[in-house]
Amino acid sequence: MIDFLVIGGGIAGLSTGARLSEHGTVTVLEAEDALGYHSSGRSAALFEQSYGPASVVALSRASAAFYEDNPYLTPRGLMLIGAKDQQDQFCEDLSDLGLVQISPEEAKQQIPILNLDTVGFAALGNNARDIDTDRVLQDFSRTIRTNGGQVLTRQKVQGLRKSGHWVVEASDTFEARYIVNAAGAWVDEIARMAGIAPIGITPCRRSMARIPAPGGHDLRNWPMMLGVGESWYAKPDAGKLLVSPAEADPTTPHDAYADDMVLAEGLARYEEMVTEAVTRVESNWAGLRNFAPDGTLVLGPDPKNESFVWAAAQGGYGFQTAPAASQLIADLVTGASAQIDPAVVAALTPERLGR
């Protein structure tokens, strides 16, 4: 009998499994051939503590010590960029993100391709850092195995029922005391299999393009660029530039792919702010950001069945919140005192959805 069976081998499932492996036996089931195949493997991989709604910011700040005490972060920085007619939105974003306003000329010193004919406002923060997401996933997975658990791929859940304990039908059959639902865009499907009311998850597509280094520049020290209103972003990555329209278009659970028209529109918004045209896209892809109705994470036991645990609705904040989110889930499951403010806990647990 397994103590905790985790469905989903992305950052939510692996981090939660690692925390729970200190309290019992853990098995993680991933439907795909590899861990982190869907949203976790298509993340922008940035740790910025001020990014997101209040409950997300609280989790990110509570996660900072974990990341800073381990070799997962490297400096990146974040630059907010606004056109000359975007002052109001720029000021709002400036306040929310806690950045420092700089002149367009100062911004161009850091990112020489900025177009001073169109860029009217800029702000900079040095706290944003890149996350080594593969290392994070592998280390959480290693913790599970070190503590006697297992992490299995090619195990798509086909059936789930409770008969005193949980019986899960995948490529193999498993029995468990607790189910942790960390299935990303598929969490409501897993809930329905288990006879649990769904939370109303909405998967939203986000597209990405990889382009050559603009103008042949060395991008290593460039900050990530963010268009006001999160209308686009561009991030250096292994000598190339990742550009996204930053869309959140509702869709269905599936292996997502980029929408060519949406991607073209995002690239056009990026091009308006720079002097180097995009002449070639080397590759493109998309991931799913998954949202609860109120836009924040759903963490902890379901109030109607406490042996069914949610690790859901990361909304694109999965990596930056994972250390604290997983610890909160473990605290709630084991009855330990949560290390986060009670008001934040109330904003994250399933009860707030009226369940």
Helices and strands as residue ranges (DSSP letters): E 2-7, H 11-20, E 26-29, G 40-42, E 46-47, H 54-68, E 73-75, E 78-83, H 87-97, E 100-102, H 104-110, E 119-125, E 129-131, H 133-146, E 150-152, E 159-162, E 166-169, E 173-181, G 184-186, H 187-194, E 202-211, G 214-216, E 224-227, G 228-230, E 233-237, E 240-244, E 249-250, H 260-272, E 283-291, E 298-302, E 305-312, H 318-334, H 342-348, G 350-353
